[in-house]
């Protein structure tokens, strides 16, 4: 279980990579990852390629991130989801708030 992040200056993109179980134990790490992004970040990408499991607290963290960032002209994308994770996101109607790829 871990979170890593990096900023790609040319694209104005802040990437957050989640690994393992995405649950309440990652709350502080996840919040630190998006709060540490530069002010000029226009796109936030959450890469879930290595997520084994996602629970309701992770859904809450994603919603909190969206509210906290308040991106007027920016984009928030969740990418590389497994079929199980994508199914959970779709059941929760997250495709209405995030770009899910």
N, C-alpha and C positions, 0 to 999 in steps of 0.2 A: 504494500500500500504506500503510494507516494505521489507527490505532485511535483512537477517541474515546470518552469516557464521560461520563455525567452521572447525578446522583442526584435522584430525584423524592421529596422528603421526605414528602409527603402519603400516598403509596402505599408508602413504604419500599422503593422499587424502584431498583436500580442498573442502568443500561443501558450496554452496551458495543456500539459499532458498529464492525464490521470492514469494510474496503474493499479491493478488489483481490485479490491473492493472499494467502491465509491460510497462511503457511508459517513455517519456522524464523526467517526474518528479522524476524518480529514478536514473537518470544519475550519480550523485555524490555518492550516496549510493552504487550503483552497482560497480562503479570503485573502491571505497574504499574497497569493499568486496574482490575483486580479487587481488588488489595491496597489501593488508595486509597479504596475504598468505606467509608462510615461503618460503625461497629460495629453500628448498629441496622438495617442493610439486611436485609430478609427475603426479597427476591426479586431474582434476578440474571437479566437478559435479554441474550442475545447476539444482536444484529441482524445477519444476514448478507445483507441485501438487495443489497449491492454487492460480494459475494464472487464472483470469477471462477473461482477454483480453490482447493481445499483439499487438503493432503497429510497424510501420516501424522504429521508433527511437529505439525501443528495439532490432530490428534486427541489426541495426547499432551498438548498444552497444555490442552485442554478437560478431560481426565481429571485432570490436575494441579490445575486450578482447582477441580474438584469435591472432590478430596481435601483441598485446602488450606482451602476454605471450611467444610467439615464442617457443612452446614446441617441442623440437627435438625428445625426447624419451617419452614424456608424452601423456596423453590422456585428451580429453575434451568431456564431455558427458552432454547431456540434458535429464533429466529423468522425468517420471510421468506427461507427457503432457496430457491435455484434447484432445479430438478428434479435436476440433476447432483450438487449438494452434498447434497441430501436423500438421494439414492440411496447415496452414500458413507457417510453417517451411519447409514442403515438396514442396510447390509451389515456395518458395524462394531457393530451392535446398540446404538447409542447411545440408541435410544428406550426402552431399559430403565433408563437412568440419567438421562435428560434429558427434559423435555417438548419435543417438536419440533413446531413449528407452521409 
